[in-house]
Amino acid sequence: MTLVRRVARPMLAAIFIKTGIDQVRHAGDLAPSAEPLVHRVAGPLHLPDDPVLLVRLNGAAMAAAGVLYALGRAPRLSATVLAATAAPSAYVNHPFWTEKDKSVRAEVLEDFLTDLGLLGGALLGAVDTAGKPGALWRGKRAGRDAKRLAKLAAREAVHVAESGRKDVQLAAAKLG
C-alpha cells in the first residue's frame, strides 16, 4: 500500500466512523427525519419498517466499514459500504430542498455538499484497485488465457494424433 493510501484512508474513514457511532447512539433522535425515507424503501427492499432499527443498522454498518477502510482491510468492499450508507444519511440529514429561509438553506446545502464530497471519496475508494488489475479484468484475462490454452491443447492433440498415425503406418509397413 502506498503512503498516500495508508494516510488518506484513515482520514476519510474518521468522519464515517464518528457519524456511524452517533447514528447508533442517537438513533431515536435521528429516526423521525429518516421516517419518510424508511417508509418508502422498507417494502421494496424487504427491510423492516422500523426507522430506529434502520438508523442503527446504517450507523453500525457505516462505523464497521469505516474501521475496516481505515485499516486497509477489504478496502473496496468497505468503501462500497461507506458509499451505500452515506447516501441515505446525506439525503435524510441535509434536506436543503425543504428549507424556505435562504440562510438556513445555504447552511444545509453546504452540509449536504460536504456529505456529497465524502460520498464521492468513498466511491473513489470503491473503485481504487491500488494499481492492481480489478476482478473484472482478471476474470476476462483468465477467460482469454483458458481459451488460448484450449486451442493450444487441441493443436497439440491433433499433432500427437497425426504423429501416432504416421508411427502406426510405418510399423504396419515394416510388418506387412
N, C-alpha and C positions, 0 to 999 in steps of 0.2 A: 504494500500500500504506500502511495506517495505521501510525502509530508503534508501536502495541501489537504488530501483526503483525511489524513489522520487528525488534522486540526479542525477542518471545516465540518466534518460530520458531527462531532460533539457540539460545535457551536450552533449548527442548525437544529440538532435534536433537543437542545436545552429548553427551548420555548415549548416544544411539543410535550416534553416530559412534565414541565410545570403545568401546562394547560390541562393535560390528561389527569394529573393528580387533582387539580382543582375541580375538574368535572366529576371525578369520583367522590371527592369530599363534599361538594356542594350541589349534588345532583338535584336535590329538592328545590333549591333556589333557581336552578337553570331550566328545570323541566317545563315551567309554564311557557317560556319563549320557544322551546322545542316542540311543544304540543301540536301545533298545526302541521309541522313537517312530519312528525311521528305518525299522526293520524293518516296523512296522505301516503306514506311509504310502507307502513306496517303491513297492510293487507297484501299489496303486490309483491313485497319481498318476503312474505311469510314470517314476519317478525312479531313479537308480542306488542300489543298496542298499549304499552306502558312507558310513558315519557321518562320517568325517573330511572327505570331499569335501562332503557336505551341510552340515556345520557351517561350513566355509569359505565355501561359496556363500551361506549365510544371512548370515554376517558381512559378506561383501563387498556383498551387496545392502543390508544394513542401513546400512553405512557410506556407500555411494554415495547411497542415498536420504536419509540424514541430511544429507549435504553439500548435495544439491540443495534439500532443505527449508530448510536454514539460509540458503541464498542466495535463496530465494523462487522457484526455478525449478521449474516444473511442481509447485506445492505440493500439489495434491490427489492427484496420482498418487504423488508421493514419500511423502506421508503414508500413503497406502494401502499402499505397500510397507513402510513402517515398521511399520504395524499387523500386516501379514502376517508379518513377520519377528520381531516382538516376541512374538507369541502362542506359537509353539513354544519360544522362548527362556525365557519365563516358566514354561511347563509343565515343561521339562526342567531348568532351573536351580534351581527352588524347589519341589520336590515335598513340601510340608508334610504331605500326607496319608500319607506313608510314615514319618514320624518318630514314634517311640514316646516319647522324652523330651519332657516338656511345655515345658521352657525352650528346647530346640533347636527344637521345633515352632513355638513362638511367634516365634522369630527368623526362621525360614524363612518362616513365614506373613507376617510383616511385609515381608520382601523380595519375596514373591510379590505382595502387595497394592501395593507400590511399583511393580513392573513392570506390574501391572494398571492402575494410575493412569496410567502412561506410555502403555500401550496405549489407554486412554480418550482421552488427549490427542492421540494420533496419529489416532484415529478422528474426533475433532472436527476436526482439521486436514484430514482426508479429505473432509469434507462442508462445509467452510468455503468459501463462494463469494466471500468478501471483498465482500459487498454487491451482487455482480452476480448476475444470474439464472444458474442452473445449466444444463447442457446439455440436460437433460430438458425443463425449462420452455421453453428457447429452441426446441427441436425441436417441441414442441406448439404454440407460438406461430407458428412458421413454417408448420406444417400448417394452422392456422386461417386465417392470412393468405393462404395459397395457395388454400384453399377459397373464401374471401371474394372474392379476385381472380378466380377462375374463374367464380363466379356473376355478378360484375360484368361480366366479359368476355362471358359468354353473353347477359346482358340487353342489353348494348351491341350485340352481333351481331344480336339479334332486332330491336332498334331500327333499326339500319342497314339490315337486310334489308327491314323494313317501309317505311322511308323510300325505299329504292330501288324497291320495288314501286309505291309511290304515284307516284314520278317516271316510271316506265315507263308507268303507266296514263295519266298526264297527257300524256306525249309521244304515246302511241298515240291519245288522244282528239283531240289537235291535228292529227295526221296523218290521222286517219280520218274 
